[in-house]
Amino acid sequence: MIKQGWVYILSYTHHTVLYTGVTSNLRQRMEQHRSHLYPYSFTARYNCTKLVYYCKYADILEAICEEKRIKGGSRKAKELLININNPKWVDLWELRLNNL
């Protein structure tokens, strides 16, 4: 069975820091980020808990490739991706979207 994957971008209130990640379980991963399960991680140190972008993939390998592509791009490219999908930079996790 092929495992699905999610690519996501986190930020914090002032949007000066962006974190791009990949996971097979977005709900569980967001709970880890928001609770600072790993207190010395990048997202915990910079308080990146605001989900500003996500995309679901049928195959985790495809998601990993997309994460690498996004990470390899410029900040401007990441901002464009967010602005196209979430122009107000609202916290998508707070919306409790049903398909997460």
PLY file of the C-alpha trace (Angstrom):
ply
format ascii 1.0
element vertex 100
property float x
property float y
property float z
element edge 99
property int vertex1
property int vertex2
end_header
0.00 0.00 0.00
1.35 3.43 -0.97
1.43 5.94 1.86
0.05 9.44 1.26
2.09 12.51 2.05
1.67 16.16 2.93
3.94 19.11 2.20
3.40 22.07 4.48
4.81 25.47 5.32
4.75 26.92 8.82
5.41 30.45 9.98
4.76 32.49 13.08
2.87 35.69 13.81
5.21 38.12 12.04
5.93 35.85 9.04
9.67 36.50 9.12
10.50 32.79 9.41
9.26 30.01 7.12
9.63 26.27 7.68
8.88 23.71 4.97
8.18 20.13 5.98
6.83 16.80 4.78
4.88 14.15 6.67
2.59 11.20 6.17
0.26 12.40 8.94
-0.32 16.16 8.97
-2.65 16.16 11.97
-0.15 14.33 14.17
2.79 16.40 12.91
0.97 19.68 13.56
0.17 18.55 17.10
3.89 17.89 17.59
4.86 21.31 16.24
2.23 23.17 18.24
3.08 21.41 21.51
6.84 21.89 20.98
7.32 18.15 21.45
10.93 18.63 20.36
11.91 21.80 22.26
15.27 22.23 20.49
13.88 21.86 16.98
13.88 24.73 14.48
10.11 25.17 14.70
10.14 25.24 18.50
13.04 27.71 18.69
11.34 30.08 16.23
7.78 29.33 17.40
6.66 28.24 13.92
3.22 26.85 14.64
1.09 28.74 12.09
0.13 26.51 9.15
0.09 28.84 6.13
0.27 26.27 3.30
-0.32 22.56 2.81
-0.82 20.18 -0.08
-1.76 16.50 -0.01
-0.10 13.93 -2.29
-1.23 10.38 -2.99
2.36 9.15 -2.68
4.81 10.12 0.09
7.70 9.94 -2.39
6.02 12.58 -4.54
5.55 14.72 -1.43
9.23 14.36 -0.52
10.25 15.48 -4.03
7.97 18.52 -3.78
9.32 19.41 -0.34
12.86 19.33 -1.70
11.83 21.50 -4.66
10.19 24.07 -2.37
13.11 24.06 0.08
15.52 24.58 -2.81
13.61 27.65 -3.99
13.87 31.21 -2.84
11.90 32.79 -0.04
10.11 34.85 -2.69
8.95 31.63 -4.40
7.66 30.29 -1.07
5.81 33.55 -0.40
4.25 33.41 -3.87
3.06 29.84 -3.23
1.50 30.94 0.06
-0.01 34.12 -1.41
-1.68 32.20 -4.25
-3.24 29.65 -1.88
-3.67 31.68 1.31
-3.42 35.42 0.50
-4.29 36.55 4.05
-1.82 34.11 5.61
-4.47 32.82 8.00
-3.62 29.89 10.24
-5.14 27.00 8.31
-4.81 24.74 11.34
-7.05 27.07 13.32
-9.72 26.68 10.65
-9.80 22.96 11.49
-10.21 21.95 7.88
-12.04 18.64 7.58
-9.60 17.12 5.10
-6.51 17.33 7.30
0 1
1 2
2 3
3 4
4 5
5 6
6 7
7 8
8 9
9 10
10 11
11 12
12 13
13 14
14 15
15 16
16 17
17 18
18 19
19 20
20 21
21 22
22 23
23 24
24 25
25 26
26 27
27 28
28 29
29 30
30 31
31 32
32 33
33 34
34 35
35 36
36 37
37 38
38 39
39 40
40 41
41 42
42 43
43 44
44 45
45 46
46 47
47 48
48 49
49 50
50 51
51 52
52 53
53 54
54 55
55 56
56 57
57 58
58 59
59 60
60 61
61 62
62 63
63 64
64 65
65 66
66 67
67 68
68 69
69 70
70 71
71 72
72 73
73 74
74 75
75 76
76 77
77 78
78 79
79 80
80 81
81 82
82 83
83 84
84 85
85 86
86 87
87 88
88 89
89 90
90 91
91 92
92 93
93 94
94 95
95 96
96 97
97 98
98 99
